[in-house]
């Protein structure tokens, strides 16, 4: 099974370590970790931040550091980003391009006065995890099919809102409207489109969890749909207290312990995800859930087999084809739709990560069980909003840019 590189997150980082004269910083791909003395993470001071001259704009030049999600560089990073010293005409674009778009791509809604726009982010990054404090005057943001297609890999996001938010998720079946009050949580992932509208400027904590950390401990390995966790519920209070403690303590700990603190939050998040699945599927008994989980596990293990059918899966699992189809009915997702979705996700990951390997889109599609390129192309465009060739071109462009940056620094 092929995995793409994790999501890139570009932020203003405190400290100039590793940066070159042009302000770019190249990260090693997990070098050996020598014993080192513990150091206190350093934030950029207001005077240093203010010294960034407007001549650095437009925003494709405004970057004094790069952090790649999923790579450990041996330190707990304290990050701080603000649009305060960015030219007014570039603020919205820079905010989306250098932060939100790299955490997960979004499309900003209308901004009444772009020149007065303000946004900032701060928090901790440890290993593959991030815990960030977000404030933005974008009261409405969308995540479109094109945005989903841009992201190379998957992650989970836990937001705790400080202002009321209406969150309209757009899954493949029926839309989900989630009305959040201040203090409520929204748990989602990169695979979902949404339209979120805040009552006033957006303000929330965001915990970013890599897919590899959470998928193995939640039912089915993925979210059936984004969901709301009331902040005043027992699980909400427990998760909120854990996040508050992590915000305070994670920056003070060595890297290994800080990452462990954030990783341990996965258990609470998984508990809320699994509890949500039980509520969503209320009326289904435990044997039904166990059988559906077994079917999904079998499918995931046989996605590359082009002869995978409801009949073959039913025989292997000791049930009739009708029983198998009925397992999927409560979720309004058919067996064929689930198989196609999982194959498309694997293909997207493989295409995004195949730059430089010589693997063609055709090889990848047939390697994950598709037996017709016409069918594959239609399904890919329908699912992600753009053709696989566009994803390949974007991935090659990113790889080329990284190689160019490395040559400039070396």
C-alpha positions in Angstrom: 0.0 0.0 0.0 1.4 3.3 -1.0 1.3 6.4 1.1 1.9 10.0 0.0 4.0 12.4 2.0 2.1 14.1 4.8 0.6 17.5 4.5 2.9 20.5 4.4 2.2 23.3 6.9 4.0 26.6 6.1 4.3 29.0 9.0 6.4 31.8 10.4 8.8 30.0 12.7 10.6 31.5 15.6 14.4 31.4 15.4 16.6 31.7 12.3 18.2 28.3 12.7 18.8 26.5 9.4 17.7 29.5 7.2 19.7 30.8 4.3 20.3 34.3 3.2 17.1 34.3 1.1 15.0 33.4 4.2 14.2 29.8 3.2 14.9 26.9 5.4 15.5 23.3 4.2 14.5 20.5 6.5 16.4 17.2 6.6 14.5 14.0 6.2 14.8 12.7 9.7 18.5 12.8 10.4 20.1 10.7 13.2 19.0 12.1 16.6 22.2 12.8 18.7 21.9 13.4 22.4 21.4 17.0 23.0 20.8 19.4 25.8 17.3 20.5 26.3 16.6 24.0 24.9 13.7 26.3 25.5 11.8 27.0 22.3 12.2 30.6 21.2 9.4 32.9 19.9 10.0 35.7 17.5 9.8 39.0 19.3 7.5 41.8 18.1 10.5 43.9 17.1 11.9 41.0 14.9 8.5 40.4 13.4 8.2 44.1 12.7 11.5 44.2 10.9 10.1 42.2 8.0 10.1 44.9 5.4 7.2 45.4 3.0 9.6 45.0 0.2 9.5 41.3 0.7 6.0 41.1 -0.8 4.3 39.8 -2.8 3.6 36.9 -0.5 5.3 34.2 -2.5 8.5 35.7 -1.2 7.2 36.2 2.3 8.5 33.2 4.2 11.2 32.9 6.8 10.8 29.2 7.5 9.1 26.0 6.4 7.8 23.2 8.5 6.8 20.0 6.8 4.0 18.1 8.5 5.1 14.7 9.5 8.8 15.4 9.7 10.6 15.6 12.9 13.5 18.0 13.0 14.5 17.2 16.6 12.9 20.2 18.4 9.5 21.3 19.8 8.7 24.3 17.6 6.7 27.3 18.8 5.1 28.9 15.8 3.8 32.4 15.4 2.2 33.8 12.3 0.4 37.2 11.8 -0.8 39.2 8.8 -0.1 42.4 10.6 3.0 43.4 8.7 1.9 42.0 5.3 0.8 44.4 2.7 -3.0 44.8 3.0 -3.7 43.7 -0.6 -1.9 40.4 0.1 -3.2 39.5 3.6 -6.0 37.2 2.7 -4.0 35.4 0.0 -1.0 35.0 2.3 -3.1 33.7 5.2 -4.7 31.0 2.9 -1.5 30.1 1.1 1.0 30.0 4.0 -1.2 28.6 6.7 -4.8 27.5 6.2 -4.2 26.1 2.7 -1.2 24.1 3.9 -3.0 22.6 6.9 -5.9 21.8 4.6 -6.8 23.8 1.5 -9.7 26.2 1.8 -11.5 28.8 -0.3 -12.1 32.1 1.5 -15.5 33.7 1.6 -16.2 37.3 0.9 -14.1 39.8 2.9 -15.9 43.1 3.3 -12.6 45.1 3.7 -9.5 43.1 2.6 -7.3 46.0 3.7 -8.5 45.7 7.2 -8.2 41.9 7.3 -6.3 40.4 10.2 -5.4 36.8 11.0 -2.9 35.1 13.3 -1.9 31.6 14.5 0.3 30.4 17.3 1.0 27.1 19.1 3.2 24.0 19.2 4.4 21.5 16.7 5.9 18.2 17.9 6.7 15.4 15.6 3.7 14.8 13.4 1.2 16.7 15.6 0.3 20.4 15.9 -1.8 22.2 18.5 -2.6 25.7 17.2 -4.6 28.8 18.3 -6.3 30.3 15.3 -7.9 33.8 14.9 -9.1 35.0 11.6 -11.5 37.7 10.3 -12.6 35.3 7.6 -16.1 34.7 8.9 -16.9 32.3 6.1 -14.7 29.7 4.5 -15.4 26.8 2.2 -13.6 23.6 1.4 -14.5 22.6 -2.2 -13.9 19.5 -4.2 -11.0 21.2 -5.8 -9.5 22.0 -2.3 -9.9 18.3 -1.4 -8.0 17.3 -4.6 -5.1 19.6 -3.7 -4.3 17.9 -0.5 -1.8 15.1 -0.9 -2.5 13.2 2.2 -5.1 12.9 5.0 -5.2 14.1 8.5 -7.8 14.6 11.2 -8.7 18.0 12.7 -10.3 18.8 16.1 -11.5 22.3 16.4 -12.8 23.9 19.6 -14.8 27.0 18.6 -14.9 30.2 20.7 -17.7 31.7 18.8 -20.9 30.1 17.3 -20.3 28.4 14.0 -22.7 26.8 11.4 -20.7 24.0 9.8 -22.3 22.4 6.7 -20.4 19.3 5.7 -20.9 17.9 2.2 -20.4 14.1 2.2 -21.3 11.9 -0.7 -24.7 11.1 0.6 -26.8 13.7 2.4 -25.4 17.1 3.7 -24.8 17.4 7.4 -25.6 20.7 9.2 -23.8 21.1 12.5 -24.6 24.1 14.7 -21.8 24.8 17.1 -22.1 27.0 20.2 -19.0 28.5 21.8 -17.0 25.8 23.4 -18.2 23.0 21.1 -15.9 20.8 19.2 -16.0 19.8 15.5 -14.1 16.7 14.4 -13.4 16.4 10.7 -10.8 15.2 8.3 -9.2 16.3 5.0 -11.6 14.1 2.9 -14.6 16.2 3.7 -15.9 19.3 1.9 -17.6 21.9 4.1 -19.0 25.4 4.3 -18.4 27.1 7.6 -19.8 30.4 8.8 -18.8 32.0 12.1 -20.9 34.5 14.0 -18.1 37.1 14.0 -14.4 36.6 13.4 -13.3 33.0 13.5 -11.5 31.9 16.7 -10.7 28.4 17.7 -8.1 25.9 18.9 -7.1 23.3 16.3 -5.5 20.0 17.0 -4.0 18.4 13.9 -3.6 14.6 14.0 -1.9 12.6 11.2 -4.1 9.9 9.7 -1.6 7.1 10.7 -2.0 8.0 14.3 -5.8 8.0 14.6 -7.1 5.7 11.8 -6.0 2.4 13.5 -8.0 3.2 16.6 -11.3 4.4 15.2 -14.1 2.3 13.8 -13.6 1.7 10.1 -10.4 3.7 10.1 -12.2 6.9 9.0 -15.0 9.3 9.9 -18.4 8.3 8.7 -19.0 12.1 8.6 -17.8 15.2 10.5 -19.6 15.6 13.8 -20.2 18.0 16.7 -19.1 17.2 20.3 -20.8 19.5 22.8 -18.3 21.2 24.9 -20.4 20.8 28.0 -20.8 17.0 27.6 -18.7 14.7 29.7 -16.5 13.8 26.8 -16.3 17.4 25.7 -15.2 18.6 29.2 -12.6 15.8 29.3 -11.2 16.6 25.9 -11.3 20.3 26.6 -9.3 19.9 29.8 -6.8 17.7 28.1 -6.3 20.2 25.3 -5.9 23.1 27.8 -3.3 21.2 29.7 -1.4 20.3 26.5 -1.4 23.9 25.3 0.4 24.9 28.6 2.7 21.9 29.1 3.7 20.7 25.6 6.0 23.8 24.9 7.8 23.1 28.2 8.6 19.5 27.6 11.4 17.8 25.6 10.4 16.8 22.1 9.8 13.1 22.8 7.5 13.9 25.8 5.7 16.8 24.0 4.9 14.5 21.1 3.7 11.8 23.5 1.4 14.3 25.2 -0.2 15.2 21.9 -0.3 11.6 20.7 -2.1 10.6 23.9 -4.9 13.0 22.9 -5.7 10.6 20.1 -7.2 8.2 22.6 -9.8 10.8 23.7 -10.5 11.8 20.1 -10.9 8.2 19.1 -13.3 7.7 22.0 -15.5 10.6 20.8 -15.3 9.4 17.2 -16.5 5.9 18.1 -19.2 7.3 20.4 -20.4 9.4 17.5 -20.6 6.4 15.2 -22.7 4.7 17.8 -25.1 7.6 18.0 -25.2 8.1 14.2 -26.0 4.4 13.7 -28.4 4.2 16.7 -30.8 1.3 16.2 -28.1 -1.0 14.8 -27.0 -3.8 17.2 -23.4 -4.7 18.0 -23.3 -7.8 15.7 -24.3 -5.6 12.8 -21.5 -3.2 13.5 -19.0 -6.0 13.9 -20.1 -7.6 10.6 -19.8 -4.2 8.8 -16.3 -3.7 10.3 -15.3 -7.1 9.1 -16.6 -6.4 5.6 -14.7 -3.1 5.4 -11.5 -4.8 6.6 -11.8 -7.5 4.0 -12.4 -4.8 1.3 -9.4 -2.8 2.3 -7.2 -5.9 2.1 -8.4 -6.8 -1.4 -8.8 -3.4 -3.1 -6.0 -4.2 -5.6 -8.0 -7.3 -6.8 -10.0 -6.3 -9.9 -12.2 -9.4 -9.3 -13.5 -8.1 -6.0 -17.3 -8.2 -6.1 -20.1 -8.4 -3.5 -20.5 -12.0 -4.3 -16.9 -12.9 -3.8 -16.7 -10.9 -0.6 -19.9 -12.5 0.7 -18.6 -16.0 0.1 -15.3 -15.2 1.8 -17.1 -13.7 4.8 -19.7 -16.5 5.1 -22.9 -14.5 4.3 -25.2 -13.9 1.4 -24.8 -11.1 -1.1 -28.1 -9.7 0.1 -26.9 -9.7 3.7 -23.7 -7.9 2.7 -25.7 -5.2 0.8 -28.0 -4.6 3.8 -25.0 -3.9 6.0 -24.2 -0.8 4.0 -27.8 0.5 3.7 -28.0 2.5 7.0 -25.0 4.6 5.9 -26.6 5.3 2.5 -23.3 4.1 0.8 -23.4 1.0 -1.4 -20.7 -1.7 -1.5 -19.6 -0.6 -4.9 -19.5 3.1 -3.8 -17.3 2.2 -0.8 -14.9 0.1 -2.9 -14.6 2.8 -5.5 -14.0 5.5 -2.8 -11.3 3.5 -1.1 -9.6 2.7 -4.5 -9.7 6.4 -5.5 -8.2 7.5 -2.2 -5.3 5.0 -2.6 -4.8 6.2 -6.2 -4.7 9.8 -5.2 -2.1 9.1 -2.5 0.0 7.1 -5.0 -0.2 9.7 -7.8 0.7 12.5 -5.4 3.7 10.5 -4.1 4.9 8.9 -7.4 6.9 11.9 -8.6 10.4 10.6 -9.6 9.4 6.9 -9.2 8.5 6.4 -12.9 5.1 5.1 -12.1 2.4 6.2 -14.5 -1.2 7.1 -13.7 -2.2 4.0 -15.7 0.0 1.7 -13.6 -1.4 3.1 -10.4 -5.0 2.9 -11.5 -4.7 -0.7 -12.7 -2.6 -1.5 -9.6 -5.5 -0.5 -7.3 -8.1 -2.6 -9.1 -9.5 -0.4 -11.8 -9.9 -2.3 -15.1 -10.9 0.7 -17.3 -9.1 4.0 -17.5 -12.2 5.7 -18.8 -14.1 4.5 -15.6 -11.1 5.6 -13.5 -10.9 9.1 -14.9 -14.6 9.7 -14.6 -14.7 8.5 -11.0 -11.6 10.5 -10.1 -13.0 13.8 -11.5 -16.4 13.2 -9.9 -14.8 12.5 -6.5 -12.0 15.1 -6.3 -13.1 17.8 -8.8 -10.1 17.6 -11.1 -8.4 14.9 -13.3 -5.5 12.8 -12.0 -3.1 14.4 -14.5 -3.6 17.8 -12.8 -2.7 16.2 -9.4 0.4 14.7 -11.0 1.4 18.1 -12.5 0.9 19.8 -9.2 2.9 17.2 -7.4 5.7 17.4 -9.9 5.7 21.2 -9.6 6.0 21.0 -5.8 8.9 18.4 -6.1 10.6 20.6 -8.6 10.3 23.6 -6.3 11.7 21.7 -3.3 14.7 20.6 -5.4 15.3 24.1 -6.6 15.1 25.4 -3.0 17.5 22.7 -1.9 20.0 23.7 -4.6 19.7 27.4 -3.5 20.4 26.5 0.1 23.2 23.9 -0.4 
